[in-house]
Amino acid sequence: MPKRISKNPSDINQAAFQMVQRSVSEPEIAKSDISRIMSEMGRKGGKIGGKKRLETMTPEQRSQIALKAAQSRWGKTKKKPAKQRRSSGEK
């Protein structure tokens, strides 16, 4: 009967070699995992950054930024929907 190849070798030298190989090789990380981790890091930094920014600003600066944001939000004009033309047979 042929010997099975196991993940845990019985020879101490082979076990040491596999351990070194695992420790030096770079882990396989999927791009989706990297993207998820980076977005979490960015979100965390963004939350901290906003609070620190508000602490360093004067009330006048905060007021100006809020005014600019409100004008940007509410200053947009809405386009009216185009009127539908009636065909010549309808009234």
C-alpha positions as CSV (number, residue, x, y, z in Angstrom):
1,M,0.0,0.0,0.0
2,P,1.5,3.4,-0.9
3,K,2.2,5.9,1.8
4,R,-0.1,8.9,2.2
5,I,1.3,12.4,2.0
6,S,0.2,14.3,5.0
7,K,0.4,18.0,5.8
8,N,2.3,17.3,9.0
9,P,5.5,15.4,8.1
10,S,6.9,12.9,10.6
11,D,10.5,14.0,9.8
12,I,11.6,16.9,11.9
13,N,13.7,18.4,9.1
14,Q,10.7,18.5,6.7
15,A,8.5,20.0,9.4
16,A,11.1,22.7,10.0
17,F,11.4,23.4,6.3
18,Q,7.6,23.7,5.9
19,M,7.4,26.0,8.9
20,V,10.1,28.3,7.4
21,Q,8.4,28.3,4.0
22,R,5.1,29.3,5.6
23,S,6.6,32.1,7.6
24,V,8.5,33.6,4.7
25,S,5.8,33.4,2.1
26,E,3.4,36.2,1.7
27,P,-0.2,35.4,2.4
28,E,-2.7,35.3,-0.4
29,I,-5.2,38.2,0.1
30,A,-8.1,38.8,-2.3
31,K,-8.5,42.2,-3.8
32,S,-12.0,42.4,-2.3
33,D,-10.5,41.9,1.1
34,I,-8.0,44.6,0.5
35,S,-10.6,47.0,-0.7
36,R,-12.8,46.3,2.3
37,I,-10.0,46.9,4.8
38,M,-8.8,50.1,3.1
39,S,-12.4,51.5,3.0
40,E,-12.8,50.8,6.8
41,M,-9.5,52.5,7.5
42,G,-10.5,55.5,5.4
43,R,-13.9,55.7,7.1
44,K,-12.3,55.6,10.5
45,G,-9.8,58.4,9.6
46,G,-12.5,60.5,8.1
47,K,-14.6,60.4,11.3
48,I,-11.6,61.4,13.4
49,G,-10.5,64.1,10.9
50,G,-13.9,65.9,10.9
51,K,-13.9,66.2,14.7
52,K,-10.3,67.4,14.9
53,R,-11.1,70.0,12.1
54,L,-14.1,71.4,14.1
55,E,-12.0,71.7,17.2
56,T,-9.4,73.9,15.4
57,M,-11.9,76.1,13.6
58,T,-13.3,79.4,14.9
59,P,-17.1,79.9,15.1
60,E,-16.9,82.3,12.1
61,Q,-15.1,79.7,10.0
62,R,-17.7,77.0,10.9
63,S,-20.5,79.5,10.0
64,Q,-19.0,80.2,6.6
65,I,-18.6,76.5,5.8
66,A,-22.2,75.8,6.9
67,L,-23.5,78.7,4.8
68,K,-21.6,77.5,1.7
69,A,-22.9,74.0,2.2
70,A,-26.5,75.2,2.5
71,Q,-26.2,77.4,-0.6
72,S,-24.7,74.5,-2.5
73,R,-27.5,72.2,-1.4
74,W,-30.5,74.5,-1.8
75,G,-29.2,76.7,-4.6
76,K,-29.6,74.0,-7.2
77,T,-32.5,74.7,-9.7
78,K,-34.8,71.9,-10.5
79,K,-35.5,71.3,-14.2
80,K,-39.2,71.3,-15.0
81,P,-40.4,68.2,-16.9
82,A,-41.0,68.8,-20.6
83,K,-44.6,69.3,-21.6
84,Q,-46.0,66.4,-23.6
85,R,-47.5,67.5,-26.9
86,R,-50.8,66.2,-27.9
87,S,-51.3,64.5,-31.1
88,S,-53.6,66.3,-33.6
89,G,-56.5,63.9,-33.0
90,E,-56.7,64.4,-29.2
91,K,-58.0,67.3,-27.2
